[in-house]
Amino acid sequence: MDFYLLITTVKGNFKLELIIMILGQIHPMKKDNTYMNSILFNVLLIMLASVSVIQFSIRAFGKYTSMTVADIFYLICYY
């Protein structure tokens, strides 16, 4: 489930890039012609979204994640 959510996050990142390209190019990802700052920007977006995916999974599957490091970490950060 988490892997699927992360893959859809990556796909959404590229779709958002295509929608923004209509208005103007902002950090495009082109084969063999991508700048380093574009890669880092897209990786940053995916990393920010992955934190939300993990938090959603911990809350959705509470029985399975109880007393794990991730559960304890989010409990400490949430309260």
C-alpha positions as YAML, in Angstrom:
chain: A
units: angstrom
residues:
- id: 1
  name: MET
  ca: [0.00, 0.00, 0.00]
- id: 2
  name: ASP
  ca: [2.73, 2.47, 0.91]
- id: 3
  name: PHE
  ca: [4.71, 1.67, -2.21]
- id: 4
  name: TYR
  ca: [1.63, 2.35, -4.35]
- id: 5
  name: LEU
  ca: [1.05, 5.69, -2.62]
- id: 6
  name: LEU
  ca: [4.67, 6.71, -3.14]
- id: 7
  name: ILE
  ca: [4.58, 5.72, -6.81]
- id: 8
  name: THR
  ca: [1.42, 7.77, -7.33]
- id: 9
  name: THR
  ca: [3.17, 10.67, -5.59]
- id: 10
  name: VAL
  ca: [6.02, 10.47, -8.11]
- id: 11
  name: LYS
  ca: [3.56, 10.24, -10.98]
- id: 12
  name: GLY
  ca: [1.62, 13.20, -9.60]
- id: 13
  name: ASN
  ca: [4.83, 15.18, -9.38]
- id: 14
  name: PHE
  ca: [5.45, 14.67, -13.08]
- id: 15
  name: LYS
  ca: [1.83, 15.44, -13.96]
- id: 16
  name: LEU
  ca: [1.97, 18.64, -11.92]
- id: 17
  name: GLU
  ca: [5.12, 19.51, -13.83]
- id: 18
  name: LEU
  ca: [3.28, 19.01, -17.12]
- id: 19
  name: ILE
  ca: [0.40, 21.22, -15.99]
- id: 20
  name: ILE
  ca: [2.79, 23.95, -14.88]
- id: 21
  name: MET
  ca: [4.67, 23.66, -18.21]
- id: 22
  name: ILE
  ca: [1.60, 25.11, -19.92]
- id: 23
  name: LEU
  ca: [2.09, 28.30, -17.90]
- id: 24
  name: GLY
  ca: [5.88, 28.20, -18.08]
- id: 25
  name: GLN
  ca: [8.68, 25.76, -17.39]
- id: 26
  name: ILE
  ca: [9.51, 25.36, -13.72]
- id: 27
  name: HIS
  ca: [12.17, 22.72, -13.01]
- id: 28
  name: PRO
  ca: [11.51, 20.46, -16.01]
- id: 29
  name: MET
  ca: [12.68, 16.84, -16.02]
- id: 30
  name: LYS
  ca: [13.95, 16.06, -19.52]
- id: 31
  name: LYS
  ca: [15.85, 12.96, -20.52]
- id: 32
  name: ASP
  ca: [19.60, 13.68, -20.83]
- id: 33
  name: ASN
  ca: [18.96, 17.41, -20.31]
- id: 34
  name: THR
  ca: [17.98, 17.89, -16.66]
- id: 35
  name: TYR
  ca: [19.74, 20.39, -14.44]
- id: 36
  name: MET
  ca: [20.83, 19.38, -10.95]
- id: 37
  name: ASN
  ca: [18.62, 21.98, -9.25]
- id: 38
  name: SER
  ca: [15.59, 20.55, -11.08]
- id: 39
  name: ILE
  ca: [16.38, 17.06, -9.80]
- id: 40
  name: LEU
  ca: [16.87, 18.34, -6.27]
- id: 41
  name: PHE
  ca: [13.65, 20.35, -6.37]
- id: 42
  name: ASN
  ca: [11.62, 17.34, -7.52]
- id: 43
  name: VAL
  ca: [13.28, 15.09, -4.94]
- id: 44
  name: LEU
  ca: [12.41, 17.64, -2.25]
- id: 45
  name: LEU
  ca: [8.74, 17.59, -3.29]
- id: 46
  name: ILE
  ca: [8.66, 13.80, -3.22]
- id: 47
  name: MET
  ca: [10.38, 13.68, 0.18]
- id: 48
  name: LEU
  ca: [7.88, 16.13, 1.66]
- id: 49
  name: ALA
  ca: [5.02, 14.05, 0.31]
- id: 50
  name: SER
  ca: [6.53, 10.80, 1.60]
- id: 51
  name: VAL
  ca: [6.35, 12.08, 5.19]
- id: 52
  name: SER
  ca: [2.60, 12.57, 4.73]
- id: 53
  name: VAL
  ca: [2.24, 9.10, 3.19]
- id: 54
  name: ILE
  ca: [3.99, 7.53, 6.17]
- id: 55
  name: GLN
  ca: [1.86, 9.45, 8.65]
- id: 56
  name: PHE
  ca: [-1.31, 8.45, 6.79]
- id: 57
  name: SER
  ca: [-0.24, 4.79, 6.82]
- id: 58
  name: ILE
  ca: [0.53, 4.85, 10.53]
- id: 59
  name: ARG
  ca: [-2.90, 6.26, 11.31]
- id: 60
  name: ALA
  ca: [-4.73, 4.01, 8.86]
- id: 61
  name: PHE
  ca: [-3.03, 0.80, 10.02]
- id: 62
  name: GLY
  ca: [-2.82, 1.59, 13.73]
- id: 63
  name: LYS
  ca: [-3.14, -2.03, 14.85]
- id: 64
  name: TYR
  ca: [-0.17, -3.10, 12.78]
- id: 65
  name: THR
  ca: [2.09, -0.18, 13.65]
- id: 66
  name: SER
  ca: [1.47, 0.04, 17.38]
- id: 67
  name: MET
  ca: [4.64, 0.22, 19.48]
- id: 68
  name: THR
  ca: [6.94, 0.58, 16.49]
- id: 69
  name: VAL
  ca: [9.55, 3.30, 16.17]
- id: 70
  name: ALA
  ca: [7.50, 5.18, 13.59]
- id: 71
  name: ASP
  ca: [4.39, 5.11, 15.78]
- id: 72
  name: ILE
  ca: [6.27, 6.38, 18.81]
- id: 73
  name: PHE
  ca: [7.99, 9.07, 16.74]
- id: 74
  name: TYR
  ca: [4.70, 10.40, 15.38]
- id: 75
  name: LEU
  ca: [3.08, 10.26, 18.81]
- id: 76
  name: ILE
  ca: [5.86, 12.38, 20.25]
- id: 77
  name: CYS
  ca: [5.76, 14.85, 17.36]
- id: 78
  name: TYR
  ca: [1.97, 15.04, 17.23]
- id: 79
  name: TYR
  ca: [1.38, 15.82, 20.91]
...
